Amino acid sequence: MHFSLTLTHGIYTFRFDVEMAGKDKNFERWRLIAGDRVVVLQSNRPMLQARRLKKKPVTWKVVEGEVKDEKALAKVCKAIEDHLAGPPPPPPAPSPFPDLPARWILNQPNERKKGGSSGPPIGERGK
């Protein structure tokens, strides 16, 4: 698998070519290439998928190369995860139903709370 990433971090824009360097049942390795620099990252995503641990975060580790900015590395790892997850889901469609009259009725003032009409007299309420 091979794809490109473009990330903005502060005032800098980073462009990477990302390719899968290897994969087994527990780990996968990703090679990040930017110009003449190469960094290899390892993640435990296959193991988490095999165990169906959807809520556990993926652990990333630098295997080869040098990374000076840990925050930029975290952004790169998040971008790789987002790319592998696929496109974001489309926004929900608008409701085909119009605003129901019940909402309009609920917004009307209540006459009994204003003290205008207290309803039928007590003697006629039970009838």
C-alpha positions in Angstrom: 0.0 0.0 0.0 1.3 3.4 -0.9 -0.2 6.9 -0.4 0.8 10.5 0.2 0.2 12.7 3.2 0.4 16.5 3.5 0.2 17.9 7.0 0.5 21.4 8.4 2.2 21.8 11.8 2.6 25.4 13.0 4.0 27.3 10.0 5.5 24.3 8.3 3.9 22.0 5.8 5.2 18.5 5.6 4.8 16.2 2.6 5.4 12.5 3.1 5.2 9.4 0.9 3.9 6.6 3.1 4.3 2.9 2.2 3.8 -0.3 4.0 7.2 -1.8 4.9 5.9 -5.0 6.4 3.0 -6.7 8.2 2.5 -9.7 10.4 -0.4 -10.8 12.6 0.6 -8.4 15.5 2.4 -5.4 13.9 2.7 -3.4 10.8 5.5 -1.2 9.7 5.1 2.1 7.7 8.0 3.8 5.9 7.7 7.6 5.8 9.8 9.2 3.1 10.3 12.9 2.9 13.1 13.9 0.5 16.2 12.0 1.5 15.0 11.2 5.0 13.3 8.0 6.0 11.5 7.1 9.2 10.0 3.7 9.9 7.0 3.5 12.3 5.5 0.4 13.9 1.9 0.0 15.1 0.0 -2.7 16.8 -3.2 -2.1 14.7 -3.4 -5.7 13.2 -3.4 -7.2 16.7 -6.1 -4.8 17.9 -8.2 -5.6 14.9 -7.8 -9.4 15.4 -8.9 -9.1 19.0 -11.7 -6.7 18.1 -10.5 -4.0 20.4 -12.1 -1.0 18.7 -11.8 1.5 21.5 -8.2 0.8 22.5 -5.8 3.3 20.9 -3.2 2.2 18.4 0.4 2.3 19.8 3.0 3.8 17.5 6.7 3.4 17.9 9.7 4.8 15.9 11.8 1.8 14.7 14.3 3.4 12.4 15.2 7.0 11.8 15.0 10.1 14.1 12.1 12.2 15.0 12.7 15.5 16.8 9.1 16.8 17.2 6.9 14.4 19.1 3.7 16.5 18.4 4.4 16.4 14.7 4.9 12.6 15.0 1.5 12.3 16.8 -0.2 14.2 13.9 1.4 11.9 11.3 0.3 8.8 13.2 -3.3 10.2 13.5 -3.3 11.0 9.8 -2.2 7.5 8.9 -4.9 6.0 11.1 -7.5 8.3 9.5 -6.4 7.4 6.0 -6.6 3.7 6.8 -10.0 4.1 8.3 -11.4 5.3 5.0 -13.3 8.4 4.1 -15.3 10.1 6.8 -19.0 9.2 6.9 -21.3 11.5 5.1 -23.4 14.0 7.1 -26.9 12.8 8.1 -29.6 13.6 5.5 -32.1 16.3 6.5 -35.3 15.0 7.9 -38.1 14.6 5.3 -40.6 15.6 7.9 -41.4 19.3 8.5 -41.6 20.8 12.0 -44.6 19.2 13.6 -47.4 21.5 14.9 -46.7 20.0 18.4 -43.5 22.1 18.7 -45.5 25.2 17.8 -48.2 24.4 20.4 -45.5 23.9 23.1 -44.1 27.3 22.5 -47.5 29.0 23.1 -48.1 30.7 26.4 -50.0 28.8 29.0 -53.2 30.6 30.1 -53.4 29.0 33.5 -49.9 30.1 34.4 -50.7 33.7 33.7 -53.6 33.5 36.1 -56.3 34.2 33.5 -58.4 31.2 33.7 -58.2 28.6 36.5 -60.4 26.1 34.7 -63.8 24.8 35.8 -64.9 25.3 39.4 -64.0 22.5 41.8 -67.5 21.1 42.0 -67.6 20.6 38.2 -64.2 19.0 37.8 -65.2 15.5 38.9 -68.3 15.3 36.7 
